[in-house]
Amino acid sequence: MVRLLLLAAALVALAHSEGAGATDEELQALREENARLRSTIENLREEVKREPALAGSVPASGLAAPASGLAAPASGLAAPAPAPPRPARKLPLLFMNLEDITDTTPQPPPAPPPSPPPNPPPPSYINRSWFVAKGVNANGPNPILNATKTPGTEPDAGACERTCAMAASCTVYTWNLHSGHCYHRTDSAWTPSAPGWAVAYTVSGCLRAAVPGCGAPAPPAPPAPPPAPIPTQRGQPSLIYQVANPTTIAKGLRPPPFDYSLCTIIAAPCISGAFEVLGHPGLFEVFLANASTFSDARAYSGVDLLRYTTSDFVEWSRPEVVMHLPGDGHGQQQGEAMVKGMARDDATGEYLAAMWVGQKLTTYSAVAKPGETLDFKVVVVHPFKDKDDLNLIYDNARQQWVDMQIHMVQAELQYCDNAGYGGTRWVSARNSTDGRSWSENHAVRGPEAGDPPELEFYRIRPFDLGGGSGRFAAHTLNYAPSPIGLNSLTRYGRQPPQQKFCQGGTNGKPDSPSGPCPGTPANPTGKDGFAKPVCLHGPHMWEEWWLPPPSGDPCDVMGWQRPFKRLKINPQDPGYNSASMMAQPVVWNDQHIFVDDGMVASVPLFRLAGVYAPANGVFTTHAFIMPSRLHLNAAAKWGGPSAAAGNLTCDEGCGPYVMVALHRAGEAQPVSEAFAAERCILLDVDGVRLPLAWEADGKAASLAEFRGQAMALRIYFRDATIYSVGGEGYT
């Protein structure tokens, strides 16, 4: 029995020792010793059960205290009274199931609980209820915005918690393991950041009773952005620009001989019309209003409309008078008789000339007859007046005469000029089938988005592009009034001193000395070199090429296209001071020839406008009826010294190319492999009629099978400008 008690005591001691910081090896040895002791105890328990004297003294649940009937010691002293039994106390169970072993060792009575103090101290961090979590940043992604950093650093999260607990208003804290910084929040907000590398090194705590949602998990980390798509160039539209060319002075060419210093756009335009002579290809006629009689040196005797002819724009015939408008012989104002526009119906040979005569719009007509001189006669005096600019063309496709004119629109202007404060110049159109009866104005068109609000269309000269194209274009001259202080200077704007209607009062109105602009300062004698009033006519602005409307009808005023708004189309030459271009151009030597007051200007054939691609552009032409041969008007010339023949170092100077594929109209693929773009390649070329041929093995494919069919070209090009497509019988 004694042995059993000793083994039980040893077992209890072993059980306590296993929780006392033993190493893993020591713990394993203790486990093995515990197993051995348990086996021994079980064996002893069986022996006790077999001993009759002890069987009733050992409860089945475990070991009991020594029996109370043991004899006293040999000294004869009486045995001490047995201690009263106390409740069994379970021993800590660490590694064995010892529920059946109780501790009966006498224990001192428990101490009574201390009496509570009358005034308990205020609670400290020790008895506040905190939620603490590692790897949580309760201050959100930017702790500086939501929390206050305490001075210095703290050694651990507990120290950070104590500083928050001792602070009066802190309810949330965050401690950074790396830096040791401690952050306090006083807004009682728990806003943990989503998991991330920075969050892993923080510890946060919150006061459960004071922070709503204290301990709530952080929101999930946002999903990783999808990988960026691989950029693709396929299917992207090519970058193509519309480009325009101005006119340039045609060196070596000259207009009919005349003193053009007497010609001005606002009072006495001289050149008024130009045509190829009917029945005489290569011979051209130019009409000029003889303004020399407007000189101050002689009395006004009338206006002569003169006709000159030439075949080379160098040598000119002697003029012939085709119309004479007599004056009164008393210095009648030159503005009372001006030729403003001419046109011709090639089918009938009839010419129309629109003029201002005595402040009335009058149309004159003449018919070309072989061997006879033209003789213009009045056919109609119009009751309407649309400012003072009229520009006639004949539309062969629709068999109509068209007057693209300037219409005065009532408006409140910021600046006043020779037209007064009440009107501004816009574009309108009338048409006629016989040149006698004219329609009312079609739509009137003024400034648009992107234009200056004071923009005026001073004049518009539509013309047939010629060469059998059947298409129109227009040269438009823009204008805007200037402040009175500038317009009152005779050296500013369009105010030539020989204009008689600038004399006798501001703007030449004797009955209204103030003219259309009240308060205009007088021009004192000698100011700017002149001793006369001024016209208040400001300078013109830029010019535009207008392209035809999709309908092709020049009367479709709103359909005309304005892609080139700020050009200088007239040659900017110091020796040339005209912006009129009153006469329509003629086609000569693959050029558009503009005969104007004092000079001859030109543009290569059909190169007023084109499309340009800086890199790799592609577009499909409109459908056309296939001729026997095709040609292309394009500029794809190589440039620079590196482009010399045989120079293998040619780089950016040799980038231009053009490739052309032949398609049936409306079809996406070439008609066959023989007419793919790779079979028609143009390099280092520039011409208005570049032949198109599709070749393989040195042999050109025949176009005969497609003749008369509706076809289209798909053009691929780089650093090149494409102007037009033509062919035999087409332009």
Legacy VTK file of the C-alpha trace (Angstrom):
# vtk DataFile Version 3.0
C-alpha trace
ASCII
DATASET POLYDATA
POINTS 731 float
0.000 0.000 0.000
2.808 2.390 0.823
4.338 1.645 -2.555
1.074 2.570 -4.252
0.959 5.899 -2.484
4.528 6.665 -3.405
3.873 5.833 -7.043
0.815 8.077 -7.062
2.831 10.896 -5.539
5.537 10.378 -8.159
2.935 10.415 -10.887
1.495 13.708 -9.641
4.964 15.189 -9.446
5.678 14.092 -12.979
2.410 15.602 -14.165
3.293 18.976 -12.586
6.808 18.910 -13.961
5.595 18.474 -17.536
4.009 21.893 -17.519
7.064 23.585 -16.099
8.814 24.554 -19.306
10.383 21.165 -20.184
12.014 20.724 -23.530
10.586 18.496 -26.223
13.028 15.675 -25.356
12.234 15.953 -21.647
8.535 15.940 -22.329
8.857 12.769 -24.362
10.771 11.050 -21.530
8.125 12.147 -19.013
5.397 10.751 -21.237
7.144 7.383 -21.288
7.647 7.465 -17.460
3.966 8.361 -17.018
2.949 5.398 -19.119
5.183 3.097 -17.033
3.821 4.469 -13.721
0.257 4.093 -14.893
0.855 0.458 -15.729
2.402 -0.074 -12.280
-0.521 1.637 -10.537
-2.982 -0.549 -12.377
-1.097 -3.654 -11.260
-0.988 -2.469 -7.612
-4.662 -1.651 -7.768
-5.386 -5.250 -8.631
-3.222 -6.436 -5.725
-5.078 -4.166 -3.303
-8.372 -5.597 -4.434
-7.111 -9.087 -3.620
-6.019 -8.151 -0.051
-9.065 -8.561 2.266
-7.756 -6.201 4.920
-7.508 -3.316 2.479
-10.348 -4.038 0.119
-12.869 -1.897 1.973
-10.556 0.967 2.619
-9.743 1.878 -0.975
-12.628 3.403 -2.915
-13.107 2.183 -6.410
-12.559 5.698 -7.670
-9.005 5.962 -6.405
-6.708 5.966 -3.426
-8.154 6.816 0.015
-6.539 8.327 3.063
-4.865 5.869 5.530
-7.244 3.808 7.623
-8.267 5.353 10.911
-7.794 2.079 12.823
-4.009 1.921 12.666
-2.280 1.224 15.931
-0.582 3.977 17.851
3.178 4.231 17.819
5.133 2.044 20.203
5.734 4.998 22.532
2.184 4.469 23.829
1.071 7.929 22.842
-2.548 8.129 21.844
-3.196 8.421 18.091
-4.195 11.892 16.933
-7.801 12.472 16.011
-8.351 11.976 12.306
-8.717 15.161 10.199
-12.155 15.783 8.795
-12.448 14.811 5.134
-12.439 17.673 2.543
-13.831 17.688 -0.968
-11.732 15.998 -3.575
-9.836 18.387 -5.950
-9.026 17.406 -9.448
-5.368 17.594 -10.360
-4.312 19.320 -13.584
-4.421 16.885 -16.455
-1.681 17.427 -18.984
-0.639 14.182 -20.595
-2.706 11.409 -18.841
-6.336 10.631 -18.166
-6.290 10.768 -14.307
-9.953 11.606 -13.729
-10.048 8.791 -11.103
-7.197 10.276 -9.009
-8.113 12.884 -6.393
-5.894 14.969 -4.183
-6.682 14.418 -0.501
-3.729 16.331 0.850
-4.872 18.566 3.751
-5.219 22.179 2.633
-5.422 25.308 4.700
-8.802 26.936 4.802
-9.254 29.565 2.057
-8.637 33.185 2.995
-11.728 35.347 3.168
-12.150 37.788 0.242
-10.853 41.305 0.852
-13.373 43.980 1.622
-13.918 46.374 -1.316
-12.553 49.890 -0.798
-15.135 52.549 -0.221
-14.108 54.535 -3.363
-12.721 52.186 -6.095
-9.973 53.723 -8.258
-10.818 54.727 -11.859
-10.440 51.883 -14.330
-7.097 51.568 -16.074
-6.074 49.758 -19.273
-5.771 46.591 -17.237
-9.495 46.232 -16.827
-10.717 47.640 -20.111
-11.979 45.151 -22.691
-9.830 45.356 -25.847
-9.927 43.498 -29.107
-6.378 42.997 -30.367
-5.367 41.580 -33.735
-2.040 41.181 -35.447
-1.755 41.892 -39.143
-4.479 44.534 -39.043
-4.100 48.239 -39.763
-7.172 49.829 -38.235
-6.318 53.289 -39.526
-7.017 52.603 -43.171
-4.589 53.003 -46.036
-3.221 56.323 -44.746
-2.819 56.432 -40.949
-1.673 60.045 -41.028
-5.099 61.174 -42.264
-7.155 59.188 -39.751
-4.926 58.979 -36.671
-2.362 60.890 -34.628
1.131 59.535 -34.232
2.373 59.613 -30.652
5.769 61.091 -29.863
8.661 58.716 -30.107
8.277 54.943 -30.503
6.978 52.066 -28.391
8.774 48.752 -27.803
5.754 46.546 -28.408
2.018 46.546 -29.029
1.234 46.320 -25.303
3.041 49.570 -24.637
1.114 51.208 -27.497
-2.117 49.886 -25.982
-1.242 51.343 -22.586
-0.650 54.795 -24.083
-4.041 54.607 -25.802
-5.769 53.343 -22.646
-4.339 56.143 -20.549
-5.348 58.778 -23.129
-8.674 60.434 -22.528
-10.234 59.949 -25.969
-8.226 57.194 -27.662
-10.336 54.152 -28.528
-8.312 52.594 -31.366
-4.565 52.149 -31.703
-2.155 50.739 -34.272
1.457 49.812 -33.676
4.016 49.348 -36.427
6.487 46.529 -35.884
9.121 47.987 -38.201
9.177 51.594 -37.065
7.785 51.227 -33.528
5.400 54.114 -34.145
2.118 54.127 -32.259
-1.004 55.734 -33.716
-4.108 56.795 -31.781
-7.592 57.255 -33.195
-10.150 59.367 -31.387
-13.088 59.060 -33.820
-14.104 55.597 -32.558
-13.879 54.238 -36.089
-12.586 50.782 -36.957
-11.582 50.832 -40.638
-9.065 48.077 -41.162
-7.188 47.989 -44.445
-7.375 45.078 -46.786
-4.570 42.560 -46.352
-1.304 43.553 -47.904
2.415 43.563 -47.315
2.260 46.720 -45.153
-0.615 45.401 -43.016
1.344 42.271 -42.063
3.675 44.337 -39.859
1.032 46.096 -37.776
-0.967 45.318 -34.622
-4.243 47.105 -33.927
-6.618 47.131 -31.000
-9.976 48.682 -30.272
-12.082 49.227 -27.160
-15.096 46.984 -27.654
-17.526 49.106 -25.644
-16.622 52.348 -27.403
-16.000 51.407 -31.064
-18.897 50.238 -33.244
-17.900 47.218 -35.252
-14.762 46.716 -33.190
-12.937 43.691 -34.480
-14.846 43.469 -37.728
-12.709 41.863 -40.406
-10.969 43.961 -42.985
-12.592 44.146 -46.401
-11.188 41.675 -48.846
-8.315 42.818 -50.926
-9.442 44.186 -54.286
-8.992 41.730 -57.093
-5.833 42.111 -59.051
-6.388 44.157 -62.202
-6.633 42.058 -65.304
-3.535 42.031 -67.405
-3.370 44.812 -69.933
-4.548 43.677 -73.329
-1.921 43.242 -75.935
-2.114 46.341 -78.122
-3.259 45.637 -81.621
-3.030 47.705 -84.755
-5.301 45.410 -86.705
-8.625 46.875 -87.634
-7.573 50.380 -86.587
-8.456 53.152 -89.042
-5.498 54.653 -90.791
-4.580 58.272 -90.147
-5.349 60.332 -93.232
-5.348 64.129 -93.538
-7.018 66.382 -96.053
-4.472 68.795 -97.479
-4.732 71.777 -99.821
-2.372 73.666 -102.091
-2.334 77.424 -102.725
-1.712 78.989 -106.075
1.769 80.109 -107.015
2.876 82.723 -109.479
3.479 81.067 -112.854
6.942 82.255 -113.712
7.253 83.480 -117.266
3.498 83.886 -117.797
1.784 87.263 -117.846
-1.751 88.677 -118.151
-2.938 90.910 -121.018
-1.000 94.190 -121.193
-2.660 96.826 -119.032
-2.020 99.282 -116.201
-3.321 97.072 -113.388
-2.547 99.649 -110.701
-5.955 101.092 -111.575
-7.756 97.860 -110.639
-9.157 97.144 -107.180
-11.372 94.398 -105.891
-13.835 96.723 -104.174
-14.397 99.155 -106.999
-12.825 98.316 -110.322
-11.855 94.681 -110.853
-10.403 94.436 -114.302
-10.085 90.745 -115.230
-13.625 89.367 -115.147
-13.689 86.109 -117.151
-11.525 83.462 -118.858
-12.490 80.560 -121.133
-11.081 78.199 -123.718
-12.280 79.405 -127.116
-15.072 77.219 -128.462
-13.950 75.223 -131.464
-10.298 76.151 -130.936
-8.633 73.792 -128.433
-5.540 75.349 -126.881
-6.682 78.920 -127.584
-7.915 80.972 -124.610
-9.862 84.221 -124.229
-9.710 86.645 -121.297
-12.187 89.494 -120.711
-11.064 92.738 -119.092
-13.119 95.785 -118.112
-11.207 98.847 -119.267
-10.912 100.772 -116.023
-8.308 103.168 -117.348
-11.033 105.695 -117.999
-11.496 105.860 -114.215
-8.307 107.857 -113.885
-8.599 111.225 -112.188
-6.789 112.748 -115.171
-9.733 112.491 -117.587
-13.489 112.746 -117.566
-15.465 109.549 -117.162
-16.461 108.369 -120.639
-17.759 104.854 -119.974
-16.683 101.251 -119.602
-15.340 98.992 -122.317
-15.349 95.215 -121.954
-12.291 94.015 -123.859
-11.493 90.523 -125.153
-7.927 89.211 -125.509
-6.789 85.811 -126.792
-3.616 83.764 -126.226
-2.282 80.257 -126.625
0.658 80.482 -124.222
-0.223 83.255 -121.716
2.795 85.188 -122.901
1.808 86.654 -126.232
-1.627 88.270 -126.434
-3.784 89.461 -129.307
-4.882 93.048 -129.731
-8.062 93.645 -127.699
-11.482 93.871 -129.250
-14.371 95.723 -127.649
-17.298 93.366 -127.042
-19.386 95.778 -124.958
-19.415 99.520 -124.294
-21.309 101.260 -121.514
-21.198 105.031 -122.081
-20.706 107.431 -119.188
-22.169 110.863 -118.721
-18.901 112.670 -119.460
-18.987 114.398 -116.096
-16.944 112.071 -113.898
-19.635 109.565 -113.045
-18.541 107.336 -110.117
-16.761 104.214 -111.256
-18.772 102.077 -108.856
-21.815 102.643 -111.028
-20.586 100.230 -113.731
-18.617 97.107 -112.868
-18.407 93.660 -114.436
-18.791 91.246 -111.482
-18.952 87.827 -113.097
-19.084 85.930 -116.390
-20.071 82.399 -117.403
-20.688 80.400 -120.597
-22.924 77.550 -121.715
-20.571 75.493 -123.875
-23.458 73.679 -125.582
-25.127 76.840 -126.926
-22.158 79.204 -126.901
-24.074 81.797 -124.851
-22.186 84.077 -122.486
-23.730 85.896 -119.538
-22.100 88.893 -117.858
-23.488 90.238 -114.558
-22.825 93.925 -113.929
-23.758 96.756 -111.644
-25.085 99.563 -113.787
-26.594 102.598 -112.112
-27.018 100.690 -108.813
-28.993 97.993 -110.626
-27.978 94.380 -111.231
-28.067 93.851 -114.968
-27.386 90.711 -116.991
-25.930 90.946 -120.469
-25.850 88.150 -122.989
-23.847 87.337 -126.087
-23.680 84.236 -128.257
-20.470 83.109 -129.920
-20.839 82.722 -133.662
-18.060 81.621 -136.007
-16.285 84.555 -137.576
-18.283 87.165 -135.651
-17.348 89.430 -132.767
-19.231 88.942 -129.548
-21.833 91.603 -128.932
-23.275 91.771 -125.402
-26.816 93.072 -125.005
-28.992 93.633 -121.958
-31.338 90.727 -121.323
-32.676 91.487 -117.845
-32.487 94.128 -115.129
-33.032 92.389 -111.821
-35.227 93.875 -109.089
-33.129 92.393 -106.295
-29.870 93.591 -104.832
-27.573 91.318 -102.835
-24.667 93.510 -101.961
-22.320 94.003 -104.882
-20.738 90.642 -105.634
-22.160 88.127 -108.078
-20.351 85.124 -109.472
-21.870 83.246 -112.381
-21.210 79.660 -113.443
-23.007 77.282 -115.772
-23.844 73.803 -114.476
-23.707 71.559 -117.559
-24.931 68.459 -115.719
-28.150 70.196 -114.606
-28.380 72.725 -117.439
-28.742 75.680 -115.098
-27.125 79.044 -114.583
-26.039 79.598 -110.984
-25.196 82.833 -109.226
-23.128 82.268 -106.059
-23.492 85.675 -104.490
-22.935 87.661 -101.336
-26.117 88.346 -99.396
-26.341 91.184 -96.894
-27.800 89.840 -93.653
-29.079 92.227 -91.003
-27.019 91.860 -87.849
-25.770 93.875 -84.901
-22.078 94.310 -85.584
-19.276 95.028 -83.180
-17.362 97.127 -85.693
-18.567 99.376 -88.476
-17.082 99.606 -91.963
-18.063 100.842 -95.411
-21.189 98.662 -95.310
-22.395 100.234 -92.084
-23.457 98.738 -88.774
-26.563 97.013 -90.032
-25.361 94.229 -92.329
-22.878 91.417 -92.663
-21.880 89.468 -95.786
-23.009 85.828 -96.095
-23.206 83.398 -99.036
-26.379 82.518 -100.926
-27.302 81.261 -104.396
-29.882 81.753 -107.116
-30.383 79.685 -110.233
-31.984 80.090 -113.653
-32.647 77.805 -116.604
-32.574 80.588 -119.211
-30.440 83.310 -117.637
-33.410 85.674 -117.547
-35.765 84.492 -114.839
-33.988 83.816 -111.553
-35.110 82.087 -108.389
-35.142 83.657 -104.981
-32.252 82.990 -102.646
-31.607 79.432 -101.661
-30.231 78.910 -98.129
-28.021 81.659 -96.749
-24.809 80.512 -95.083
-22.771 82.393 -92.504
-20.056 81.698 -89.922
-19.999 78.282 -88.284
-18.518 76.655 -85.202
-14.828 77.432 -85.053
-15.170 80.657 -87.049
-14.660 84.136 -85.577
-18.100 85.605 -84.833
-17.397 88.648 -87.029
-16.308 86.542 -90.025
-17.815 87.643 -93.341
-17.641 85.923 -96.724
-16.573 88.825 -98.868
-16.813 87.010 -102.178
-16.989 83.475 -103.564
-15.823 82.483 -107.041
-17.151 79.018 -107.997
-15.651 77.356 -111.060
-15.713 74.152 -113.053
-12.528 72.168 -112.472
-12.412 71.476 -116.176
-10.691 68.603 -117.887
-14.038 66.873 -118.291
-14.357 66.238 -114.545
-17.781 67.849 -114.241
-16.919 68.873 -110.686
-16.873 72.292 -109.061
-14.718 74.071 -106.519
-14.786 77.628 -105.192
-12.307 80.260 -104.087
-13.684 82.160 -101.098
-12.291 85.405 -99.769
-12.953 86.119 -96.080
-13.211 89.438 -94.304
-13.796 91.006 -90.894
-14.272 94.702 -90.055
-11.670 96.432 -87.923
-12.086 99.130 -85.272
-12.896 102.613 -86.526
-9.597 103.947 -85.246
-7.799 101.764 -87.751
-10.200 102.055 -90.650
-9.940 105.837 -90.505
-6.290 105.555 -91.557
-5.928 105.809 -95.315
-2.927 103.502 -95.268
-4.903 100.724 -93.540
-7.204 98.328 -95.363
-8.488 98.525 -98.943
-8.564 102.292 -99.548
-6.650 103.248 -102.694
-6.539 107.034 -103.072
-7.799 107.135 -106.655
-11.258 105.859 -105.717
-13.619 108.739 -106.276
-16.341 107.399 -104.022
-13.990 107.846 -101.084
-14.143 111.606 -101.618
-16.738 114.165 -100.682
-17.545 112.935 -97.200
-16.913 109.787 -95.262
-17.595 106.807 -97.527
-18.436 109.140 -100.380
-21.966 110.068 -99.358
-22.314 113.860 -99.691
-25.830 113.810 -98.253
-24.587 112.007 -95.134
-21.272 113.477 -94.021
-21.006 110.963 -91.198
-21.489 108.077 -93.635
-22.683 104.684 -92.390
-20.523 104.905 -89.264
-21.513 107.896 -87.124
-18.671 109.483 -85.236
-15.993 108.553 -87.761
-13.095 110.962 -87.288
-12.331 113.200 -90.217
-9.059 112.730 -92.023
-7.186 116.010 -91.683
-5.102 117.317 -94.530
-1.804 115.523 -94.765
-2.640 112.644 -92.469
-1.057 109.489 -93.869
-0.178 111.489 -96.967
-3.743 112.061 -98.190
-6.114 114.986 -97.823
-9.448 113.209 -98.287
-11.905 111.129 -96.273
-11.438 107.373 -96.140
-13.637 104.414 -97.119
-13.548 102.548 -93.769
-12.895 99.312 -95.668
-10.777 96.976 -93.547
-8.250 94.488 -94.944
-9.304 91.018 -96.027
-8.459 87.947 -94.029
-7.515 84.479 -95.218
-8.949 82.508 -98.121
-10.527 79.081 -98.513
-10.957 76.365 -101.101
-14.550 75.197 -100.880
-15.161 71.664 -102.165
-18.403 70.692 -103.922
-21.401 69.342 -102.014
-21.987 65.573 -102.148
-25.033 66.251 -104.288
-22.834 67.947 -106.871
-25.385 70.779 -107.176
-23.701 74.170 -106.685
-27.056 75.610 -105.528
-26.790 73.360 -102.453
-25.291 76.197 -100.414
-25.253 74.329 -97.103
-23.713 71.239 -98.715
-20.499 72.944 -99.823
-17.564 71.663 -97.749
-15.078 73.916 -95.935
-12.191 71.668 -94.868
-9.504 74.325 -95.451
-10.397 77.451 -93.511
-7.180 79.367 -93.064
-5.255 79.384 -96.312
-3.403 82.018 -98.239
-4.413 80.923 -101.733
-3.390 83.970 -103.696
0.363 84.291 -104.142
1.883 86.217 -101.275
4.249 88.226 -103.412
5.483 91.736 -102.539
4.902 92.887 -106.083
1.340 91.665 -106.244
-1.490 93.339 -104.338
-4.707 91.666 -105.441
-6.957 89.185 -103.693
-9.706 89.144 -106.288
-9.306 86.130 -108.617
-12.515 87.273 -110.291
-12.124 85.054 -113.353
-12.561 81.295 -113.281
-9.416 79.281 -114.111
-8.746 77.472 -117.359
-6.837 74.197 -117.846
-3.545 74.494 -119.761
-0.479 72.229 -119.737
-1.902 70.132 -116.893
-2.356 73.223 -114.748
-5.247 75.314 -113.499
-4.367 78.804 -114.779
-5.755 81.831 -112.899
-5.395 85.077 -114.870
-5.758 87.910 -112.409
-5.134 91.624 -112.223
-1.396 91.958 -112.795
-0.289 88.314 -112.652
-0.884 84.701 -113.682
-1.062 82.029 -110.965
-1.368 78.267 -111.230
-2.019 75.003 -109.394
-1.164 71.568 -110.836
-4.146 69.849 -112.406
-6.690 68.614 -109.824
-4.302 69.396 -106.975
-6.318 71.966 -105.115
-6.884 69.327 -102.443
-5.861 65.751 -101.690
-5.429 63.182 -98.938
-2.124 62.551 -97.156
-1.028 59.682 -94.883
2.085 60.110 -92.695
2.387 56.363 -92.074
0.367 53.607 -93.716
-2.946 54.916 -95.008
-5.618 53.093 -96.949
-8.925 54.106 -98.508
-11.268 53.000 -101.277
-12.321 55.325 -104.077
-15.859 55.945 -105.210
-17.176 53.569 -107.826
-16.474 54.450 -111.459
-17.101 52.909 -114.880
-13.929 51.189 -115.952
-12.128 52.809 -118.910
-9.536 51.053 -121.024
-6.640 52.483 -119.012
-6.229 54.037 -115.558
-3.910 56.654 -114.160
-3.287 58.190 -110.733
-2.593 61.793 -109.738
-0.226 61.445 -106.774
2.902 62.865 -105.166
5.160 60.163 -103.663
8.578 61.476 -104.567
11.646 60.473 -102.600
13.702 63.399 -101.368
17.077 64.327 -99.974
20.590 63.293 -100.976
20.019 59.783 -99.632
17.467 59.213 -102.382
20.104 59.278 -105.117
19.957 56.330 -107.479
21.895 53.356 -106.196
22.345 54.802 -102.690
21.642 51.897 -100.327
21.636 54.137 -97.235
18.357 55.827 -98.156
16.162 55.884 -95.049
13.398 58.308 -94.137
13.845 60.177 -97.385
12.743 57.060 -99.255
9.615 56.135 -97.317
6.875 57.211 -99.766
5.060 54.462 -101.632
1.708 53.863 -103.323
0.084 50.450 -103.895
-3.214 50.013 -105.711
-5.638 47.065 -105.761
-8.497 46.699 -108.257
-11.921 45.821 -106.811
-15.398 45.478 -108.144
-17.582 48.215 -106.686
-18.793 47.245 -103.216
-16.565 44.177 -102.853
-13.960 43.873 -100.103
-11.430 41.730 -101.967
-9.548 42.390 -105.203
-11.020 40.897 -108.334
-8.212 38.329 -108.314
-4.691 37.768 -107.063
-3.438 39.237 -110.319
-4.870 42.632 -109.306
-3.753 42.671 -105.671
-1.993 45.740 -104.303
1.386 43.990 -104.339
1.145 43.761 -108.129
0.854 47.551 -108.588
3.573 49.390 -106.655
4.660 52.988 -107.307
7.910 54.264 -105.753
9.644 57.629 -106.085
6.961 59.116 -108.346
5.185 62.448 -108.743
2.780 63.132 -111.586
-0.767 64.036 -112.534
-1.095 60.979 -114.823
0.842 58.041 -113.373
-0.106 54.889 -115.338
-1.549 52.057 -113.247
-0.539 48.536 -114.230
-0.665 45.207 -112.395
2.372 43.131 -113.275
3.695 39.638 -112.572
6.914 38.230 -114.011
7.312 41.346 -116.100
3.899 41.012 -117.771
0.959 43.358 -117.218
-2.502 41.937 -116.590
-5.198 42.996 -119.037
-8.009 45.322 -117.967
-10.159 44.551 -121.001
-12.511 42.167 -119.199
-13.515 44.899 -116.713
-14.148 47.688 -119.193
-17.599 49.230 -118.740
-18.094 47.626 -115.323
-18.507 49.466 -112.012
-15.109 49.262 -110.345
-13.196 50.875 -107.472
-9.586 51.181 -106.385
-8.250 50.466 -102.919
-5.183 52.613 -102.411
-2.430 51.978 -99.856
0.073 54.777 -99.341
2.637 56.270 -96.988
4.138 59.760 -96.777
2.346 60.490 -100.032
-0.583 62.582 -101.252
-3.301 61.187 -103.502
-5.206 63.777 -105.538
-7.336 62.016 -108.142
-7.909 58.950 -110.298
-8.517 59.147 -114.027
-8.365 57.158 -117.192
-8.745 57.184 -120.922
-11.951 59.083 -121.562
-12.082 60.105 -117.883
-10.196 62.640 -115.772
LINES 1 732
731 0 1 2 3 4 5 6 7 8 9 10 11 12 13 14 15 16 17 18 19 20 21 22 23 24 25 26 27 28 29 30 31 32 33 34 35 36 37 38 39 40 41 42 43 44 45 46 47 48 49 50 51 52 53 54 55 56 57 58 59 60 61 62 63 64 65 66 67 68 69 70 71 72 73 74 75 76 77 78 79 80 81 82 83 84 85 86 87 88 89 90 91 92 93 94 95 96 97 98 99 100 101 102 103 104 105 106 107 108 109 110 111 112 113 114 115 116 117 118 119 120 121 122 123 124 125 126 127 128 129 130 131 132 133 134 135 136 137 138 139 140 141 142 143 144 145 146 147 148 149 150 151 152 153 154 155 156 157 158 159 160 161 162 163 164 165 166 167 168 169 170 171 172 173 174 175 176 177 178 179 180 181 182 183 184 185 186 187 188 189 190 191 192 193 194 195 196 197 198 199 200 201 202 203 204 205 206 207 208 209 210 211 212 213 214 215 216 217 218 219 220 221 222 223 224 225 226 227 228 229 230 231 232 233 234 235 236 237 238 239 240 241 242 243 244 245 246 247 248 249 250 251 252 253 254 255 256 257 258 259 260 261 262 263 264 265 266 267 268 269 270 271 272 273 274 275 276 277 278 279 280 281 282 283 284 285 286 287 288 289 290 291 292 293 294 295 296 297 298 299 300 301 302 303 304 305 306 307 308 309 310 311 312 313 314 315 316 317 318 319 320 321 322 323 324 325 326 327 328 329 330 331 332 333 334 335 336 337 338 339 340 341 342 343 344 345 346 347 348 349 350 351 352 353 354 355 356 357 358 359 360 361 362 363 364 365 366 367 368 369 370 371 372 373 374 375 376 377 378 379 380 381 382 383 384 385 386 387 388 389 390 391 392 393 394 395 396 397 398 399 400 401 402 403 404 405 406 407 408 409 410 411 412 413 414 415 416 417 418 419 420 421 422 423 424 425 426 427 428 429 430 431 432 433 434 435 436 437 438 439 440 441 442 443 444 445 446 447 448 449 450 451 452 453 454 455 456 457 458 459 460 461 462 463 464 465 466 467 468 469 470 471 472 473 474 475 476 477 478 479 480 481 482 483 484 485 486 487 488 489 490 491 492 493 494 495 496 497 498 499 500 501 502 503 504 505 506 507 508 509 510 511 512 513 514 515 516 517 518 519 520 521 522 523 524 525 526 527 528 529 530 531 532 533 534 535 536 537 538 539 540 541 542 543 544 545 546 547 548 549 550 551 552 553 554 555 556 557 558 559 560 561 562 563 564 565 566 567 568 569 570 571 572 573 574 575 576 577 578 579 580 581 582 583 584 585 586 587 588 589 590 591 592 593 594 595 596 597 598 599 600 601 602 603 604 605 606 607 608 609 610 611 612 613 614 615 616 617 618 619 620 621 622 623 624 625 626 627 628 629 630 631 632 633 634 635 636 637 638 639 640 641 642 643 644 645 646 647 648 649 650 651 652 653 654 655 656 657 658 659 660 661 662 663 664 665 666 667 668 669 670 671 672 673 674 675 676 677 678 679 680 681 682 683 684 685 686 687 688 689 690 691 692 693 694 695 696 697 698 699 700 701 702 703 704 705 706 707 708 709 710 711 712 713 714 715 716 717 718 719 720 721 722 723 724 725 726 727 728 729 730
